[in-house]
Amino acid sequence: MTLTLLKNLARSLAVLLVVTFATFTLMFGNGEGIARAVLGLNARPEDVQREVVTLGLDQPLLVQYWHWLRDAITGNLGESFYTGQSVTDALSSRVPVTLAIVIITLLLTILLSVLLGVTAAVKGGWVDRLLQFLTVLGTAIPSFIIAIVLVFTFAIAWRVLPATGYVTPEISVSGWAKSVTLPVLALLVGAVASAAAQFRTAVLDTLGRDYIRTLRARGISERHVIFRHVLRNSAGPGLTVLSLTTLGLLGGAVFIEQVFALPGMGQLANQSAQVNDVPMVMGTVLVTIVIVLVVNFLGDLATTVLNPKARIR
């Protein structure tokens, strides 16, 4: 088990290095273009060259990446090319907003997808067909379309929830809850639709195993079979799906934060990319990758604990 976890950790670190280096290469590969974007299109060539040296973009790409990586390990992600604000400070106020939305959505996704997937697999019939229809419908509709519908319904027509803005929990817990409700619902529909379908498939596969039929033949109650055996053995595929769902939620947050004007990582990444603020983009990419890798590692850890076969790999 320890060897498996060490392999997963090493793989995560390798992915982190590869993705950050690839992103760094794409973003920093044109040093003169970055300097011209910072100074403006009408900047004189000599001023552009001077800015290239000031930003350290005249050094070899590997040297630039090593300096960035060395500073990033210590928590120094550089400063914005435009505002001079520390990237770490900017992210410290943005990350909690995105994480709050993603974590709440993920917890609700786990609860609802397990409930719906198990119910559809066990009940079958019209319940199963209804779930399949709803999952197809839920995955087909983009989250930003759902967000717009929610805004028109709850914020404009009924006026029970705010359409935009964010309130921190320190100011008002109830205001914070209202400000995240619509973004969470917008992300929740697609996440539950995808995860519930996968849980249903995993549960159906487990229910068809010989040992499940043996347990039922021995007269063990259906509740005991479902909760003690079926759910445990269906957890592996389900955890894999939830890891992918987390990645989808982080990607969806970019659009959702724009719709609801939330000051999160997605909004920061979008604004920074539009003005070619490379340090800010690299910072948001790094934090996003770390979050995804942590979730995947925890998923692998849970799978290893729940599935004895995984411990011997």
Secondary structure per residue as TSV (DSSP state, phi and psi in degrees):
chain	resnum	aa	ss	phi	psi
A	1	M	-	360.0	-43.4
A	2	T	H	-62.7	-41.4
A	3	L	H	-62.2	-40.6
A	4	T	H	-62.0	-44.6
A	5	L	H	-65.9	-38.3
A	6	L	H	-65.2	-38.9
A	7	K	H	-63.7	-42.6
A	8	N	H	-64.3	-38.7
A	9	L	H	-65.9	-43.7
A	10	A	H	-63.0	-40.1
A	11	R	H	-64.3	-38.5
A	12	S	H	-64.9	-42.1
A	13	L	H	-64.8	-38.7
A	14	A	H	-63.7	-43.1
A	15	V	H	-62.0	-41.5
A	16	L	H	-59.8	-44.7
A	17	L	H	-66.8	-43.9
A	18	V	H	-64.4	-46.4
A	19	V	H	-67.7	-44.0
A	20	T	H	-66.1	-37.6
A	21	F	H	-67.9	-41.2
A	22	A	H	-62.3	-44.1
A	23	T	H	-64.9	-42.1
A	24	F	H	-60.9	-42.2
A	25	T	H	-63.3	-42.9
A	26	L	H	-66.9	-38.1
A	27	M	H	-80.9	-40.8
A	28	F	H	-99.9	2.0
A	29	G	S	-63.4	-27.7
A	30	N	-	-111.7	83.2
A	31	G	H	-62.5	-41.1
A	32	E	H	-65.7	-37.1
A	33	G	H	-65.2	-38.1
A	34	I	H	-65.0	-46.4
A	35	A	H	-61.9	-39.8
A	36	R	H	-67.9	-35.5
A	37	A	H	-66.6	-34.4
A	38	V	H	-71.5	-42.6
A	39	L	H	-83.8	-23.5
A	40	G	-	110.8	155.2
A	41	L	T	-66.6	-22.2
A	42	N	T	-93.1	9.8
A	43	A	-	-67.3	144.4
A	44	R	-	-71.1	149.5
A	45	P	H	-56.7	-39.0
A	46	E	H	-67.2	-34.5
A	47	D	H	-68.7	-36.4
A	48	V	H	-63.9	-44.9
A	49	Q	H	-64.1	-37.4
A	50	R	H	-65.4	-39.0
A	51	E	H	-68.8	-34.6
A	52	V	H	-58.6	-43.7
A	53	V	H	-69.1	-41.0
A	54	T	H	-60.9	-40.9
A	55	L	T	-81.7	-4.2
A	56	G	T	76.4	19.6
A	57	L	T	-85.5	-0.6
A	58	D	T	-86.0	-9.5
A	59	Q	S	-80.4	158.9
A	60	P	-	-57.1	149.2
A	61	L	H	-59.6	-40.7
A	62	L	H	-63.8	-37.5
A	63	V	H	-66.5	-42.4
A	64	Q	H	-61.0	-43.8
A	65	Y	H	-65.1	-40.8
A	66	W	H	-61.9	-42.8
A	67	H	H	-62.8	-43.0
A	68	W	H	-64.4	-44.7
A	69	L	H	-64.2	-42.5
A	70	R	H	-60.8	-43.1
A	71	D	H	-70.4	-37.1
A	72	A	H	-64.1	-36.3
A	73	I	H	-61.7	-33.1
A	74	T	T	-87.5	1.6
A	75	G	T	92.6	3.5
A	76	N	-	-97.9	105.4
A	77	L	-	-99.8	13.9
A	78	G	-	88.6	-167.9
A	79	E	B	-128.9	154.3
A	80	S	-	-62.4	137.8
A	81	F	T	-66.0	-22.1
A	82	Y	T	-106.5	-43.3
A	83	T	T	-101.5	-17.6
A	84	G	-	77.2	2.3
A	85	Q	-	-71.4	142.8
A	86	S	B	-64.3	132.4
A	87	V	H	-62.9	-38.9
A	88	T	H	-61.2	-43.1
A	89	D	H	-65.7	-40.7
A	90	A	H	-63.2	-43.3
A	91	L	H	-70.5	-31.4
A	92	S	H	-62.1	-27.3
A	93	S	H	-93.6	-16.7
A	94	R	H	-95.0	-39.0
A	95	V	H	-58.7	-44.9
A	96	P	H	-58.0	-32.7
A	97	V	H	-65.6	-49.4
A	98	T	H	-66.0	-43.4
A	99	L	H	-63.2	-37.6
A	100	A	H	-60.1	-45.8
A	101	I	H	-66.4	-45.4
A	102	V	H	-67.2	-44.3
A	103	I	H	-66.8	-44.6
A	104	I	H	-61.7	-44.6
A	105	T	H	-62.3	-41.3
A	106	L	H	-65.8	-42.9
A	107	L	H	-63.3	-44.0
A	108	L	H	-66.4	-34.6
A	109	T	H	-64.0	-43.0
A	110	I	H	-60.0	-48.7
A	111	L	H	-62.5	-51.2
A	112	L	H	-73.1	-39.3
A	113	S	H	-68.5	-39.8
A	114	V	H	-64.2	-45.0
A	115	L	H	-62.3	-48.5
A	116	L	H	-70.2	-41.8
A	117	G	H	-64.9	-45.1
A	118	V	H	-66.6	-42.6
A	119	T	H	-61.2	-44.7
A	120	A	H	-65.7	-41.1
A	121	A	H	-68.8	-38.8
A	122	V	H	-79.0	-44.9
A	123	K	H	-74.2	-43.7
A	124	G	-	66.7	-160.5
A	125	G	H	60.9	-140.5
A	126	W	H	-67.6	-28.6
A	127	V	H	-63.4	-44.6
A	128	D	H	-64.9	-44.4
A	129	R	H	-64.6	-38.2
A	130	L	H	-64.0	-42.9
A	131	L	H	-63.4	-42.6
A	132	Q	H	-61.8	-40.0
A	133	F	H	-64.0	-45.2
A	134	L	H	-67.1	-36.2
A	135	T	H	-67.4	-40.3
A	136	V	H	-63.5	-43.0
A	137	L	H	-65.4	-42.3
A	138	G	H	-66.7	-37.7
A	139	T	H	-78.1	-20.9
A	140	A	H	-80.5	-26.3
A	141	I	S	-91.7	122.7
A	142	P	-	-62.5	149.6
A	143	S	H	-64.2	-32.7
A	144	F	H	-71.5	-27.3
A	145	I	H	-68.4	-43.3
A	146	I	H	-60.8	-39.9
A	147	A	H	-61.7	-43.5
A	148	I	H	-63.8	-41.9
A	149	V	H	-62.3	-42.2
A	150	L	H	-64.0	-39.6
A	151	V	I	-64.1	-46.5
A	152	F	I	-63.0	-35.8
A	153	T	I	-78.3	-57.0
A	154	F	I	-88.4	-28.4
A	155	A	I	-97.2	-37.9
A	156	I	I	-96.1	-50.1
A	157	A	I	-75.1	-52.0
A	158	W	S	-94.2	-23.5
A	159	R	-	55.9	45.4
A	160	V	-	-106.0	-17.3
A	161	L	S	-136.1	150.2
A	162	P	-	-71.3	145.1
A	163	A	S	-79.6	-35.5
A	164	T	S	-141.3	171.7
A	165	G	-	96.5	166.1
A	166	Y	-	-143.6	134.5
A	167	V	-	-116.1	127.5
A	168	T	-	-73.4	151.8
A	169	P	T	-61.1	-27.3
A	170	E	T	-65.2	-32.3
A	171	I	T	-80.2	-49.2
A	172	S	-	-160.4	119.2
A	173	V	H	-66.3	-43.0
A	174	S	H	-66.8	-39.3
A	175	G	H	-64.8	-38.6
A	176	W	H	-62.9	-44.6
A	177	A	H	-61.0	-40.6
A	178	K	H	-68.2	-36.9
A	179	S	H	-71.9	-23.1
A	180	V	H	-100.8	-7.9
A	181	T	H	-62.9	-52.4
A	182	L	H	-65.9	-43.0
A	183	P	H	-59.5	-40.1
A	184	V	H	-64.5	-44.5
A	185	L	H	-63.0	-38.1
A	186	A	H	-63.1	-38.6
A	187	L	H	-81.0	-27.6
A	188	L	H	-68.1	-36.7
A	189	V	H	-58.8	-54.1
A	190	G	H	-67.5	-37.6
A	191	A	H	-64.9	-45.3
A	192	V	H	-66.5	-40.5
A	193	A	H	-59.9	-44.5
A	194	S	H	-70.4	-47.8
A	195	A	H	-68.7	-38.4
A	196	A	H	-62.7	-39.8
A	197	A	H	-63.4	-39.6
A	198	Q	H	-70.4	-39.4
A	199	F	H	-63.8	-39.9
A	200	R	H	-58.9	-47.0
A	201	T	H	-62.1	-42.7
A	202	A	H	-64.9	-40.4
A	203	V	H	-68.5	-41.0
A	204	L	H	-61.3	-40.7
A	205	D	H	-63.1	-41.4
A	206	T	H	-69.4	-39.7
A	207	L	H	-63.0	-24.7
A	208	G	T	-85.4	-1.0
A	209	R	S	-74.4	153.7
A	210	D	H	-63.6	-39.3
A	211	Y	H	-67.8	-26.5
A	212	I	H	-69.6	-42.1
A	213	R	H	-64.3	-35.0
A	214	T	H	-66.2	-42.3
A	215	L	H	-62.3	-41.0
A	216	R	H	-67.4	-38.6
A	217	A	H	-65.1	-27.2
A	218	R	T	-79.3	-1.4
A	219	G	T	87.2	11.6
A	220	I	-	-69.6	138.1
A	221	S	-	-61.0	149.1
A	222	E	H	-62.4	-37.4
A	223	R	H	-61.4	-42.8
A	224	H	H	-64.5	-42.2
A	225	V	H	-63.0	-43.8
A	226	I	I	-67.2	-51.2
A	227	F	I	-79.8	-29.8
A	228	R	I	-95.6	-23.3
A	229	H	I	-123.1	-50.3
A	230	V	I	-66.3	-49.7
A	231	L	H	-63.5	-40.3
A	232	R	H	-62.4	-44.0
A	233	N	H	-81.6	-12.0
A	234	S	H	-94.9	-3.7
A	235	A	H	-68.0	-34.0
A	236	G	H	-57.2	-59.2
A	237	P	H	-60.0	-35.2
A	238	G	H	-64.9	-41.3
A	239	L	H	-65.9	-36.4
A	240	T	H	-61.7	-43.6
A	241	V	H	-62.8	-41.0
A	242	L	H	-66.6	-32.9
A	243	S	H	-63.3	-44.2
A	244	L	H	-67.2	-34.2
A	245	T	H	-63.2	-38.4
A	246	T	H	-60.6	-43.0
A	247	L	H	-61.5	-42.6
A	248	G	H	-64.2	-36.7
A	249	L	H	-67.0	-40.2
A	250	L	H	-64.4	-39.6
A	251	G	H	-67.6	-41.7
A	252	G	H	-66.2	-27.3
A	253	A	H	-62.9	-27.9
A	254	V	H	-59.3	-44.2
A	255	F	H	-78.5	-40.6
A	256	I	H	-64.7	-39.4
A	257	E	H	-67.1	-28.0
A	258	Q	H	-71.0	-41.8
A	259	V	H	-65.0	-42.9
A	260	F	T	-99.1	7.1
A	261	A	T	53.7	49.2
A	262	L	-	-94.0	134.9
A	263	P	-	-82.0	63.4
A	264	G	S	-108.2	-172.5
A	265	M	H	-63.7	-38.4
A	266	G	H	-60.7	-45.4
A	267	Q	H	-64.5	-40.9
A	268	L	H	-63.7	-43.3
A	269	A	H	-63.7	-41.6
A	270	N	H	-65.8	-45.4
A	271	Q	H	-65.9	-39.5
A	272	S	H	-68.6	-38.6
A	273	A	H	-66.0	-34.5
A	274	Q	H	-65.9	-32.6
A	275	V	T	-105.1	8.2
A	276	N	T	61.3	40.4
A	277	D	-	-84.4	85.4
A	278	V	H	-60.5	-46.8
A	279	P	H	-57.9	-39.1
A	280	M	H	-65.7	-42.2
A	281	V	H	-63.0	-45.4
A	282	M	H	-62.0	-38.2
A	283	G	H	-63.8	-45.2
A	284	T	H	-67.4	-36.9
A	285	V	H	-63.3	-45.3
A	286	L	H	-61.1	-47.7
A	287	V	H	-63.9	-40.4
A	288	T	H	-62.2	-44.0
A	289	I	H	-63.4	-43.1
A	290	V	H	-60.8	-43.1
A	291	I	H	-61.7	-45.8
A	292	V	H	-62.5	-44.6
A	293	L	H	-66.7	-37.3
A	294	V	H	-63.8	-43.7
A	295	V	H	-63.0	-43.8
A	296	N	H	-63.1	-40.5
A	297	F	H	-64.9	-43.1
A	298	L	H	-65.1	-35.6
A	299	G	H	-64.5	-43.0
A	300	D	H	-63.4	-38.9
A	301	L	H	-63.7	-44.6
A	302	A	H	-65.5	-39.4
A	303	T	H	-63.4	-40.7
A	304	T	H	-64.2	-38.7
A	305	V	H	-70.2	-41.0
A	306	L	H	-79.4	-30.1
A	307	N	-	-111.2	106.8
A	308	P	G	-58.8	-30.7
A	309	K	G	-64.3	-29.9
A	310	A	G	-72.5	-18.2
A	311	R	G	-75.9	-16.9
A	312	I	G	-102.2	5.1
A	313	R	-	-75.8	360.0
